[in-house]
């Protein structure tokens, strides 16, 4: 298991756990970051601070500080 921010472009992973609390946790769950959901890394921005992910046929951009709190595992 590792953090979502460490996944390379083009790889598919599954959500293992969210280490978020409060409104941020609710936001991620509403966006589809539920246990076992598939995530594909599409593109990384400048300095790898912002990354574009595809989850449940939706493109979502997350900052590194947000994606570092999502635990994932390979499929």
C-alpha positions in Angstrom: 0.0 0.0 0.0 1.2 3.5 -0.8 -0.1 7.0 -1.2 -2.0 8.2 -4.3 0.5 11.0 -4.8 3.2 8.5 -5.4 1.5 6.7 -8.3 3.0 7.2 -11.8 1.2 8.5 -14.8 -0.9 5.8 -16.6 -1.2 3.4 -13.7 -4.4 2.1 -12.2 -4.8 1.6 -8.5 -7.6 0.9 -6.0 -8.5 3.1 -3.0 -7.5 1.4 0.2 -8.3 4.0 2.9 -8.8 7.7 3.4 -6.8 9.5 6.1 -9.0 12.5 6.0 -11.4 14.0 8.5 -14.4 16.2 8.6 -15.5 18.1 5.5 -12.6 17.0 3.4 -13.4 13.3 4.0 -17.0 13.9 3.1 -16.0 15.8 -0.1 -13.7 12.9 -1.2 -16.4 10.3 -0.5 -18.9 12.4 -2.6 -16.4 12.6 -5.4 -16.2 8.8 -5.5 -13.1 8.0 -3.5 -14.7 5.0 -1.8 -13.0 1.8 -0.8 -12.0 -0.3 -3.8 -12.8 2.4 -6.3 -10.5 2.4 -9.4 -8.3 5.4 -10.0 -6.2 6.1 -13.1 -3.5 8.8 -13.0 -3.9 10.9 -16.2 -1.5 13.8 -15.9 0.8 15.6 -13.4 1.1 19.4 -13.4 4.1 21.6 -13.0 6.3 20.6 -10.0 3.9 17.7 -9.6 1.8 19.8 -7.2 -1.5 19.2 -9.1 -2.4 15.8 -10.6 -5.4 14.8 -12.7 -7.1 11.5 -11.9 -9.9 9.6 -13.5 -12.3 8.0 -11.1 -15.7 6.6 -12.0 -15.5 8.2 -15.5 -14.9 11.7 -14.0 -11.7 13.7 -14.2 -10.6 15.2 -10.8 -7.6 17.3 -10.1 -6.1 17.0 -6.6 -3.2 18.8 -4.9 -0.4 16.8 -3.5 -1.4 17.5 0.1 -4.8 16.0 -0.6 -3.7 13.0 -2.6 -1.0 12.2 0.0 -3.8 11.4 2.5 -5.3 8.7 0.3 -3.9 5.2 0.6 -4.0 3.0 -2.5 -3.0 -0.5 -3.6 -2.1 -1.9 -7.0 -4.6 -4.0 -8.9 
